[in-house]
Amino acid sequence: MKKNFGSDKSISLILRIALTVLIICVGATFLHVYDIKNVFEKNTLKSYEGHVDTAVEEVKYQIDILKNIMNSFEKNMEGASLNEEINDVILRQEMYAKGYTFYYLAPNSVLVGSEENKYNDDLYKALQKISAYYYTENYVCLPAKNYFTDPEFCDSILGIKKLQDENGGDYYLIVKRDLSGILNIETFDYLNSMGCFAIIEGDGDVIAHSETFNKYLSGNNNIYNAIYAKSSKTNKAQNQINLIKKNIYSEISFSTKIDDENGDNLLVYAGEISNSHDMYYLYFFEAKTLNKMVQGVTIRSFIICLFMILVMVALIIFVWITLNESNDLIIKLAYIDEVTEGYNYNYFRRHVSQILQNNRETPYLMLRFDIMNFRYINESYGHDRADKVLMATVKQFEKVFDPQRELCVRVNSDQFVAIVINDIEFEEKYMRYLKGISDNANEAMIKYPIRLKMGMYQVRKEDQNVDLMIDRANAARKSVDVTSNNLTATYSDNIISNMRKVDAIESEMDKSLKNGEFKIYIQPKWDIVKDEIMGGEALVRWIKNDGSMVYPSDFIPIFESNGFIETLDFYMLEQLCIKMKEMRKEGKKYRFFPISVNQSRVLINNPDYVKNVEKTLKRYETDFSKIQLEITENLFFDQQDKMVDVVGQLKKLGLELAMDDFGSGYSSLNILKDVPFDILKIDKDFFDESIISKASSVILKKIFEMAEELDIDVICEGVETKEQVEMLKGFGCHAVQGYYYGKPMPCEEFIEKYCLIKE
């Protein structure tokens, strides 16, 4: 069973593809990681710039608050002249504005504060010295050492207001805000963790700085000198620092890089604090800090990508090992049928060309066949036992035919295709093959006869297209008349023409049934002794809505072949029951005659057949004695035990049963021995006056005598002449059916003519 259908080539191809994908992935990973590095660095720098802007806005906000507090202080100081009054105002202000310190510097240089009053002439002189900047507005200045020597005012922002008292003396209101407190609030946490933020004067002297200042610029209070000390100390570095000094007065924020002593960069952001006097900001950090962050992200990204690549490599190795070790499994999945455990249709289509190529001079037949009524084997015996029949269909082929040069596989369901040698031994092999399948079915306790409906195509030397050969064999299979004993057909050009007719009929059958195009016609049955009607037979006629008719001889064999006859037969039975119910409910008076309905082989093979018949008749409250079921004699040929059981169940329901075409087979009398029929229907071929012989006459007389003794009625069909009627009377016949007494007529016409009681 093991075959190698290029799986090694497939594995080699997979490995080549995998290696190519691996190389592409590795290259893409490096490009991806490099792109991540650039994007992260760019976004981080942009984020730093945003944090710096936020910090500067915080300083500006604090200065604006200081100005507002100064205005409140000035307003509250109105009318206060004595030191005690001034002290009270200052105390109230400090309670109101926590974190701020308030002072009153009198014209006599006495500094009044919340803690104590003291003389501070240096402060007074300093303020006088820079009074040209005050005017009459609040003034925010920097506590630079060249202005203020008092350490109390260092590292602070001062809000200063110059006013005059009633004697024309200058006095000052001062509000102090500690700068270190500003730079340590939450807004600066991120910046302080990365570098150093400082508020400076224009010449670079540091007014206030973050806690990280000493870490970067230990012992140097001038920011420019400190940066130069950390730089490469080259002319380029000095020029970069000079550029900062120049640009810092431009009233716009800017950023730059300075070469540091380690060959790296210092990244600098600087600018003016716009709502202050001579106050600027500068933030810098070492580029290596950023590089560490970028490297961390880069390494993590690379590790993740590398891990994914390793997983992919492991998966490729696993797949390769699995494919290499599971070649049989691959073949099984691709070419083995799970039901029969033989080869499947994929293998057949691939391998048949090789068989024909290797045996060019050998005549071959392409076979396409199915198991007749396999659906009922499934329904009656279950899938497990039905599958054993399918398996035997393949296994027996391997036993009977040459597995090296002949092949049979299951296509789907119970459909099979085979390529066999067309020699004188084929017929004998086929019979042994069919017997082997039947024996296996019997071993599985399946009593249903196994019959194969088969189409054959004689393969020609020039044939190349396997699918076309199979299609032609299948066309022959579809042309088989399932009502005949011969269930094989050989492909011919006429089959295609017939198939088109079949396709046309099959394409319309469901729609026509739904549209009510299948009509009930009834042919009367006549009592020739009493010369009166005694019943009728319901026959189907297909009359399309456009008035055209499809003859029963055209559609009945097709419906029997495709199984639609089951639906149609039950439809006819149901429509007849409906019509009888309508007659009973109408106000008119009717006579009800027994009406017979044909039951096909397909219908009776249904395991629920008897139950469905009973259910239908009861649903429409039908009188069981007014329904006769006609069963063809040849139904008993291959399944007599089953049919005897079915007929027995129907009899228990109270239905009358008629054997149609009695005498057409070789076991009619044997059937009568086992099956309690009520009526025998004899075809006209038995009594045609043009061919009737002495032997036929004797047989007919004996049939009538036997039937009378068995209490079985006999009806002769196809009676067309008066001579036939007289002859049949002479044989002892009482009932006939034929054109002489009436052709099949629409159900309504039959009711109007024979059933309606006219007053």
C-alpha positions in Angstrom: 0.0 0.0 0.0 2.9 2.3 0.7 3.7 4.6 -2.2 6.1 7.6 -2.6 4.3 10.2 -4.6 7.0 12.9 -4.6 6.8 13.4 -0.9 10.7 13.7 -0.7 10.5 16.4 -3.3 7.8 18.1 -1.3 9.9 18.0 1.8 12.9 19.4 -0.1 10.8 22.2 -1.4 9.4 22.9 2.0 13.0 23.1 3.4 14.1 25.5 0.6 11.1 27.7 1.2 11.7 27.6 5.0 15.3 28.6 4.5 14.4 31.4 2.3 11.7 32.6 4.7 14.2 32.3 7.5 16.8 34.6 5.7 14.1 37.1 4.9 12.8 37.1 8.5 16.3 37.6 9.9 16.9 40.5 7.5 13.5 42.0 8.2 14.2 41.6 11.9 17.4 43.7 11.7 15.6 46.3 9.6 12.6 46.3 12.0 14.8 46.7 15.1 16.8 49.5 13.5 13.5 51.2 12.6 12.3 50.7 16.2 15.5 52.3 17.5 15.1 55.4 15.2 11.4 55.8 15.9 11.9 55.4 19.7 14.8 57.8 19.8 12.9 60.4 17.8 9.7 60.0 19.9 11.8 60.1 23.2 13.5 63.4 22.2 10.1 64.8 21.2 8.8 63.7 24.6 11.7 65.4 26.4 11.0 68.6 24.6 7.4 68.4 25.7 8.4 67.8 29.3 10.7 70.8 29.2 8.0 73.0 27.8 5.7 71.8 30.6 8.3 72.6 33.2 8.9 76.1 31.8 5.2 76.7 31.8 5.1 75.6 35.5 7.8 78.2 36.3 5.8 80.9 34.4 2.7 79.9 36.2 4.4 80.2 39.6 5.6 83.7 38.6 2.1 84.7 37.6 0.8 83.5 40.9 3.5 85.6 42.7 2.3 88.7 40.7 -1.3 88.1 41.7 -0.3 87.7 45.4 1.7 90.9 45.1 -1.4 92.7 43.9 -3.3 91.3 46.9 -0.5 92.3 49.3 -0.5 95.9 47.9 -4.2 96.2 48.3 -4.2 95.0 51.9 -1.3 97.3 52.8 -3.4 100.4 52.0 -3.8 102.5 55.1 -1.2 100.6 57.1 1.5 102.9 58.4 2.6 101.7 61.8 4.9 98.7 62.1 2.3 96.9 64.2 -0.3 97.3 61.5 2.1 96.3 58.8 3.1 93.2 60.8 -0.6 92.2 61.1 -1.1 92.5 57.4 2.0 90.4 56.7 0.9 87.7 59.1 -2.5 87.5 57.5 -0.9 87.3 54.0 1.4 84.5 55.0 -1.5 82.6 56.5 -3.4 83.1 53.3 -0.6 82.3 50.9 1.4 79.5 52.3 4.9 79.1 50.9 5.4 82.8 50.3 7.2 85.3 52.6 6.1 89.0 52.7 8.3 92.0 53.6 7.8 95.8 53.9 11.0 97.8 53.3 10.5 101.3 54.8 12.2 104.5 53.5 14.5 104.3 56.6 15.8 100.9 55.4 13.9 99.0 58.1 12.8 95.6 56.8 9.5 94.6 58.4 8.7 90.9 58.3 6.6 88.3 60.0 9.4 87.1 62.3 11.3 90.3 63.2 12.1 93.8 62.0 15.6 94.6 61.1 17.7 97.3 59.5 18.8 96.3 55.9 20.4 99.3 54.2 22.2 97.1 51.7 18.9 95.8 50.4 17.4 99.3 50.2 20.4 100.6 48.3 20.3 97.6 45.9 16.7 98.3 45.1 17.4 102.0 44.7 20.2 101.1 42.3 18.0 99.1 40.0 14.9 101.3 40.5 15.1 102.4 36.9 13.5 99.1 36.0 10.5 99.3 38.4 8.3 102.1 37.2 5.0 101.6 38.9 4.4 98.0 38.0 5.1 94.9 39.9 8.6 93.7 39.1 9.9 90.2 39.3 13.7 90.1 39.5 16.4 87.5 40.1 18.1 87.5 43.5 21.6 87.8 41.9 24.5 88.3 44.1 25.5 91.5 42.3 22.2 93.0 43.5 21.6 91.3 46.8 24.1 90.1 49.3 21.6 89.0 51.9 21.5 85.2 51.8 17.9 85.3 52.9 17.0 86.3 49.3 19.2 83.9 47.4 17.6 81.0 45.4 14.3 82.8 45.4 12.0 84.7 43.1 11.2 88.2 44.4 8.0 90.1 43.6 8.9 93.8 44.3 6.7 96.8 44.2 8.1 100.4 44.6 5.7 102.8 46.2 5.9 106.3 47.8 4.5 107.3 51.2 2.7 110.5 52.0 6.1 112.3 52.7 7.4 111.3 49.2 9.7 108.6 50.6 10.2 105.4 48.6 9.2 102.1 50.2 9.0 98.6 48.8 6.7 95.7 49.1 8.5 92.4 48.7 7.0 88.8 48.1 9.5 85.9 48.1 8.9 82.5 46.6 11.5 79.8 47.2 12.7 78.5 43.8 13.9 75.1 45.0 10.4 74.3 46.1 9.2 75.0 42.5 11.8 72.8 40.9 11.1 69.8 43.2 7.3 69.6 42.5 5.9 66.7 40.6 6.1 68.4 37.1 9.9 68.2 37.3 10.2 64.6 38.5 10.7 63.1 35.0 13.2 65.7 33.9 15.2 65.5 37.1 15.4 61.8 36.8 17.1 62.2 33.4 19.2 65.3 33.7 19.5 68.8 35.2 17.0 71.7 35.1 18.2 75.1 36.2 16.9 78.7 36.3 19.8 81.1 35.4 20.6 84.7 34.7 21.7 85.7 31.2 25.4 85.4 32.1 24.9 81.8 33.2 24.8 82.2 37.0 22.5 79.6 38.5 19.6 81.0 40.5 17.8 77.7 41.2 18.4 74.2 40.2 17.0 70.7 40.6 18.3 68.2 43.2 20.3 66.5 40.4 22.4 69.7 39.8 25.3 68.6 41.9 25.4 65.2 40.3 26.1 66.8 36.9 27.8 70.2 37.8 29.2 69.7 41.3 31.0 72.9 42.6 30.3 75.1 39.7 27.6 77.8 40.0 27.9 79.1 36.4 26.0 76.8 34.0 28.2 77.7 31.0 31.4 77.0 32.9 29.9 73.7 34.2 28.9 72.6 30.7 32.3 73.5 29.3 33.9 71.4 32.1 31.9 68.4 30.9 32.5 69.1 27.2 35.4 68.0 25.0 36.9 71.4 25.7 37.6 71.9 22.1 36.9 75.1 20.0 33.9 73.3 18.6 32.5 72.8 22.1 33.2 76.4 23.1 31.5 77.7 19.9 28.5 75.5 20.8 28.3 77.1 24.3 28.7 80.6 22.8 25.8 79.8 20.5 23.7 79.0 23.6 24.6 82.4 25.2 23.7 84.2 22.1 20.4 82.4 21.4 19.2 82.5 25.0 18.2 86.2 24.6 16.1 85.4 21.4 12.9 84.9 23.4 12.4 81.5 21.7 13.1 78.1 23.0 15.8 76.1 21.2 17.8 72.9 21.5 21.4 72.0 20.6 24.1 69.3 21.1 27.5 69.8 22.7 30.3 67.3 22.4 31.2 66.0 25.8 34.5 64.7 27.2 33.6 61.1 26.4 33.0 61.6 22.8 29.2 61.6 23.3 26.8 64.5 23.4 25.1 66.7 25.9 21.6 67.5 24.7 20.6 71.0 25.7 17.2 72.8 25.8 17.2 76.5 26.7 15.2 79.7 26.5 13.8 82.8 28.2 11.1 82.8 30.9 9.0 85.4 29.2 7.1 86.9 32.2 10.2 87.6 34.2 13.2 90.0 34.2 16.6 88.5 33.3 15.5 84.9 34.1 16.1 82.0 31.8 15.9 78.2 31.9 18.4 75.6 30.8 17.9 71.8 30.8 20.5 69.3 29.7 21.1 65.6 29.9 23.7 63.2 28.6 23.0 61.5 25.3 24.2 58.2 26.8 21.1 58.3 29.1 18.9 58.3 26.0 21.1 55.7 24.4 20.7 53.4 27.4 16.9 53.6 27.0 17.0 53.1 23.3 19.4 50.2 23.7 17.1 48.6 26.2 14.1 48.9 23.8 16.3 47.8 20.9 17.6 44.8 22.8 14.1 43.8 23.9 12.8 44.1 20.4 15.7 42.1 19.0 15.2 39.4 21.6 11.5 39.2 20.9 12.1 39.0 17.1 14.9 36.5 17.7 12.6 34.4 19.9 10.0 34.4 17.2 12.6 33.4 14.6 13.8 30.6 16.8 10.2 29.4 17.3 9.7 29.5 13.6 13.0 27.5 13.1 11.8 25.0 15.7 8.5 24.7 14.0 10.2 24.2 10.6 12.4 21.5 12.1 9.3 19.9 13.8 7.4 19.9 10.5 10.4 18.5 8.6 10.8 15.7 11.1 7.0 15.0 11.1 6.9 15.0 7.3 9.9 12.8 7.1 8.7 10.3 9.7 5.0 10.4 8.6 5.3 9.7 4.9 2.8 6.8 5.2 0.4 9.1 7.0 0.6 11.7 4.3 -0.1 9.1 1.6 -3.0 7.8 3.7 -4.6 11.2 4.1 -4.1 12.0 0.4 -4.8 8.7 -1.3 -6.5 6.3 1.1 -10.3 6.0 1.5 -11.2 6.0 5.2 -14.3 3.8 4.7 -13.0 1.1 2.4 -9.3 1.3 3.5 -8.4 1.1 -0.1 -7.2 3.8 -2.5 -9.4 6.8 -3.0 -10.6 8.7 -6.1 -7.5 11.1 -6.0 -5.2 8.1 -6.3 -7.3 6.6 -9.1 -7.3 9.7 -11.3 -3.5 10.0 -10.8 -2.6 6.3 -11.2 -4.9 5.2 -14.1 -2.8 7.1 -16.7 0.3 5.1 -15.4 -1.6 1.8 -15.7 -2.7 2.6 -19.3 0.8 3.8 -20.1 2.5 0.6 -18.9 0.0 -1.6 -20.7 -0.5 0.1 -24.1 -1.4 -3.1 -25.9 -3.9 -4.3 -23.3 -7.6 -3.5 -23.9 -9.3 -1.9 -21.0 -12.8 -1.0 -19.7 -13.5 2.0 -17.6 -16.3 1.0 -15.1 -18.5 3.4 -13.1 -21.0 1.6 -10.9 -23.1 1.9 -7.7 -24.9 -0.4 -5.3 -28.6 -0.5 -6.1 -30.8 1.0 -3.3 -27.8 1.2 -1.0 -29.7 3.9 1.0 -32.1 1.3 2.3 -29.2 -1.0 3.4 -27.9 2.0 5.4 -31.3 2.8 6.9 -32.3 -0.9 7.6 -29.0 -2.3 8.9 -27.1 0.8 10.1 -23.9 2.5 8.9 -21.5 0.1 10.4 -22.8 -3.0 8.5 -23.4 -0.9 5.4 -19.8 0.2 5.4 -18.8 -3.4 5.4 -20.5 -3.8 2.1 -18.5 -0.8 0.7 -15.3 -2.3 2.1 -16.0 -5.7 0.5 -16.6 -4.0 -2.8 -13.0 -2.9 -2.9 -11.4 -5.9 -1.1 -13.2 -8.5 -3.3 -12.0 -6.6 -6.4 -8.4 -7.0 -5.2 -8.9 -10.7 -4.7 -10.6 -11.3 -8.1 -8.8 -8.9 -10.4 -5.1 -8.1 -10.9 -4.1 -5.4 -8.4 -1.0 -4.6 -10.4 -2.9 -3.8 -13.7 -6.5 -3.2 -12.5 -7.9 -0.9 -9.9 -11.1 -0.1 -8.1 -11.9 2.8 -5.7 -14.8 4.4 -4.0 -15.7 7.8 -5.4 -18.3 8.8 -2.8 -21.2 7.3 -0.9 -21.8 4.0 -2.8 -20.3 5.2 -6.0 -17.3 3.3 -7.4 -15.0 3.6 -10.4 -12.7 0.8 -11.8 -10.3 0.1 -14.6 -10.3 -3.5 -15.7 -8.8 -5.6 -18.5 -11.3 -6.2 -21.3 -10.7 -9.9 -22.1 -12.7 -13.1 -22.3 -12.3 -13.7 -18.6 -14.0 -10.4 -17.6 -17.5 -11.8 -17.4 -16.5 -14.8 -15.3 -14.4 -12.5 -13.0 -17.3 -10.1 -12.7 -19.7 -12.8 -11.6 -17.2 -14.1 -9.0 -16.6 -10.5 -7.9 -20.4 -9.9 -7.4 -20.8 -13.2 -5.5 -17.9 -12.3 -3.2 -19.6 -9.0 -2.3 -22.9 -10.8 -1.7 -21.2 -13.4 0.5 -19.6 -10.6 2.6 -23.0 -8.9 3.0 -24.5 -12.2 4.1 -21.8 -12.6 6.7 -22.7 -9.1 8.0 -26.3 -10.4 8.3 -27.5 -8.3 5.4 -30.3 -10.1 3.6 -30.8 -7.4 1.0 -29.6 -8.6 -2.4 -26.5 -6.9 -3.7 -26.9 -5.6 -7.3 -24.6 -3.2 -9.1 -25.8 -0.7 -11.7 -22.8 -0.3 -14.0 -21.8 1.8 -17.0 -18.8 0.7 -19.1 -16.6 2.6 -21.5 -14.2 0.8 -23.9 -10.9 2.6 -23.6 -9.2 3.4 -26.9 -5.4 3.7 -27.4 -5.6 7.3 -28.2 -7.6 8.2 -25.0 -5.6 10.5 -22.7 -8.2 12.3 -20.6 -9.0 10.1 -17.5 -11.9 12.4 -16.4 -13.5 12.1 -19.9 -13.3 8.3 -19.7 -14.9 8.3 -16.3 -17.6 10.7 -17.4 -18.5 8.5 -20.4 -18.7 5.4 -18.2 -20.9 7.4 -15.8 -23.1 8.4 -18.7 -23.6 4.8 -19.5 -24.4 4.0 -15.9 -27.1 6.7 -15.8 -28.7 5.2 -18.9 -29.4 1.8 -17.2 -33.0 0.9 -17.0 -33.4 -0.2 -13.3 -36.7 -1.9 -14.0 -35.0 -4.4 -16.3 -32.9 -7.4 -15.3 -29.9 -6.1 -17.2 -28.2 -3.5 -15.0 -25.2 -2.8 -17.2 -24.8 -0.5 -20.2 -22.0 0.3 -22.5 -21.3 3.9 -23.6 -22.4 4.9 -27.1 -23.0 8.3 -28.8 -26.8 7.8 -28.3 -26.4 7.8 -24.6 -25.4 11.4 -24.6 -28.5 12.3 -26.5 -30.6 10.3 -24.0 -28.8 11.9 -21.1 -29.8 15.3 -22.3 -33.4 14.2 -22.2 -32.9 12.7 -18.8 -31.3 16.0 -17.6 -34.2 18.0 -19.0 -36.7 15.8 -17.2 -34.8 15.8 -13.9 -34.3 19.5 -14.0 -38.1 20.0 -14.0 -39.5 17.2 -11.9 -39.4 18.9 -8.4 -40.8 22.2 -9.7 -43.5 20.4 -11.6 -44.5 18.4 -8.6 -44.7 21.6 -6.6 -46.8 23.2 -9.3 -49.3 20.3 -9.4 -48.4 19.3 -13.0 -48.6 15.6 -12.1 -52.3 14.7 -12.5 -54.4 11.7 -11.5 -56.0 9.9 -14.3 -58.3 6.9 -13.6 -59.0 4.0 -16.0 -62.2 2.1 -15.1 -62.2 -1.6 -14.3 -65.3 -3.4 -15.7 -67.4 -6.4 -14.5 -68.1 -8.0 -17.9 -70.6 -10.4 -16.4 -72.8 -7.7 -14.8 -71.7 -5.2 -17.5 -71.0 -2.5 -14.9 -68.1 -0.6 -13.5 -66.4 -2.2 -10.5 -63.4 0.1 -9.8 -60.5 1.9 -11.3 -56.8 2.2 -11.5 -55.1 5.6 -10.7 -52.4 6.5 -13.3 -50.1 9.5 -13.3 -50.0 11.9 -16.2 -47.5 14.8 -16.5 -49.3 17.7 -18.1 -47.3 20.9 -18.0 -48.9 24.3 -17.5 -48.5 25.1 -21.2 -50.7 22.1 -22.0 -47.9 19.9 -23.3 -47.6 16.3 -22.0 -44.6 14.2 -21.0 -45.5 10.5 -21.6 -45.1 8.0 -18.8 -42.8 5.9 -20.9 -40.4 8.9 -21.0 -40.4 9.8 -17.3 -41.3 6.7 -15.3 -38.0 4.8 -16.0 -36.0 8.0 -15.1 -37.8 8.4 -11.9 -37.3 4.8 -11.0 -33.6 5.2 -11.7 -33.1 8.4 -9.7 -35.5 7.5 -6.8 -38.0 10.3 -7.5 -40.6 7.6 -8.2 -40.9 7.1 -4.4 -41.9 10.8 -3.9 -44.3 10.6 -6.9 -46.0 7.4 -5.8 -46.7 8.7 -2.4 -47.9 12.0 -3.9 -50.4 10.1 -6.0 -51.6 8.1 -3.0 -52.0 11.3 -1.0 -53.8 13.1 -3.8 -56.3 10.2 -4.2 -57.0 10.3 -0.4 -57.5 14.0 -0.5 -60.0 13.7 -3.4 -61.9 11.0 -1.5 -62.1 13.2 1.5 -63.4 16.1 -0.5 -66.1 13.9 -2.0 -67.3 12.8 1.4 -67.5 16.4 2.7 -69.4 17.7 -0.4 -73.2 17.9 -0.3 -73.5 15.6 -3.3 -74.0 11.8 -3.2 -71.2 9.6 -4.5 -70.5 5.9 -5.0 -67.0 4.9 -3.9 -65.3 2.3 -5.9 -62.0 0.6 -5.0 -59.1 2.4 -6.7 -55.7 0.8 -7.2 -52.5 2.7 -7.0 -49.1 1.4 -8.3 -46.3 0.9 -5.8 -42.8 1.0 -7.2 -39.8 -1.1 -6.2 -38.1 1.9 -4.7 -41.0 2.9 -2.6 -41.5 -0.6 -1.1 -37.8 -0.9 -0.2 -38.2 2.0 2.2 -38.1 0.5 5.7 -40.8 3.0 6.8 -43.1 2.2 3.8 -45.9 0.5 5.6 -45.9 3.0 8.4 -46.1 5.9 5.9 -49.0 4.3 4.0 -51.0 3.8 7.2 -50.2 7.4 8.4 -51.3 8.8 5.0 -54.7 7.0 4.9 -55.5 7.8 8.5 -54.6 11.5 8.0 -57.4 11.9 5.4 -59.8 9.4 7.1 -59.7 7.1 4.0 -61.6 3.9 3.9 -58.9 1.3 3.7 -61.1 -1.0 1.7 -61.3 1.5 -1.1 -57.6 1.6 -1.7 -55.8 -1.2 -3.6 -52.1 -1.4 -3.9 -50.6 -2.9 -7.1 -47.2 -4.5 -6.8 -45.3 -5.8 -9.8 -44.4 -9.5 -9.7 -40.7 -9.0 -10.5 -40.3 -7.2 -7.2 -40.2 -10.7 -5.6 -37.3 -12.0 -7.8 -34.4 -10.8 -5.6 -36.1 -10.0 -2.3 -38.9 -12.5 -1.8 -38.5 -12.7 2.0 -38.6 -9.0 2.4 -41.7 -8.6 0.1 -43.6 -11.4 1.9 -43.1 -9.5 5.1 -44.2 -6.2 3.7 -47.3 -7.7 2.0 -48.2 -9.3 5.3 -48.1 -6.0 7.1 -50.2 -4.3 4.5 -52.8 -7.0 4.7 -53.0 -6.5 8.5 -54.0 -2.9 7.8 -57.0 -4.1 5.8 -55.7 -3.1 2.3 -56.4 -5.2 -0.8 -53.2 -6.1 -2.8 -53.0 -6.8 -6.5 -50.1 -8.6 -8.2 -49.5 -6.7 -11.4 -48.1 -8.5 -14.6 -48.9 -11.9 -13.2 -47.2 -14.6 -15.2 -44.5 -12.4 -16.6 -41.9 -14.2 -14.4 -40.9 -17.7 -13.6 -41.9 -17.9 -10.0 -45.5 -16.6 -10.1 -47.1 -19.7 -8.6 -44.4 -19.9 -6.0 -45.2 -16.4 -4.9 -48.9 -17.2 -4.7 -48.0 -20.0 -2.3 -46.4 -17.5 0.1 -48.1 -14.2 -0.5 -51.8 -13.7 0.2 -52.7 -11.5 -2.8 -56.4 -10.4 -3.4 -56.2 -9.7 -7.1 -54.1 -11.0 -10.0 -53.7 -8.7 -13.0 -52.9 -10.5 -16.3 -51.4 -8.5 -19.2 -53.0 -8.7 -22.7 -50.0 -10.5 -24.1 -51.4 -13.6 -22.5 -54.7 -13.5 -24.4 -54.0 -11.5 -27.6 -56.1 -13.3 -30.2 -53.4 -12.9 -32.8 -50.9 -15.0 -30.9 -52.9 -17.1 -28.4 -52.3 -20.7 -28.7 -53.8 -23.9 -27.3 -51.3 -23.9 -24.5 -52.1 -20.3 -23.6 -55.8 -21.1 -23.5 -55.2 -24.0 -21.2 -53.0 -22.0 -18.9 -55.5 -19.1 -18.8 -58.4 -21.4 -17.9 -56.3 -23.0 -15.2 -55.4 -19.6 -13.8 -59.0 -18.6 -13.5 -59.9 -22.0 -11.9 -57.0 -21.8 -9.5 -57.8 -18.2 -8.6 -61.5 -19.1 -7.9 -60.4 -21.9 -5.6 -58.0 -19.6 -3.8 -60.7 -16.8 -3.6 -58.5 -14.5 -5.6 -60.0 -12.1 -8.2 -58.5 -11.9 -11.7 -58.4 -8.8 -13.9 -57.3 -8.9 -17.5 -55.6 -5.7 -18.7 -55.4 -4.3 -22.1 -58.8 -5.4 -23.4 -59.5 -3.5 -26.6 -62.0 -5.5 -28.6 -65.4 -7.2 -28.2 -63.8 -10.5 -29.4 -61.4 -10.4 -26.5 -64.2 -9.8 -24.1 -66.2 -12.8 -25.4 -63.1 -15.0 -25.3 -62.3 -14.0 -21.7 -65.9 -14.7 -20.7 -65.4 -18.2 -22.1 -62.3 -18.7 -19.9 -64.3 -17.7 -16.8 -63.0 -14.2 -16.5 -65.3 -11.7 -14.7 -63.3 -8.4 -14.7 -61.3 -6.5 -17.3 -59.6 -3.2 -17.9 -58.8 -1.6 -21.2 -59.7 0.8 -23.9 -62.8 -1.2 -24.9 -64.5 0.0 -21.7 -62.7 3.2 -21.1 -59.4 5.0 -21.5 -57.6 6.6 -18.6 -59.5 9.9 -17.9 -59.0 12.8 -15.5 -60.0 12.1 -12.0 -62.8 14.7 -12.0 -64.2 13.2 -15.2 -64.2 9.7 -13.7 -66.0 11.0 -10.6 -68.6 12.9 -12.6 -69.2 10.0 -15.0 -69.2 7.0 -12.6 -69.3 8.1 -9.0 -71.8 10.9 -8.9 -75.3 9.7 -8.1 -77.6 11.8 -10.2 -81.1 12.3 -9.0 
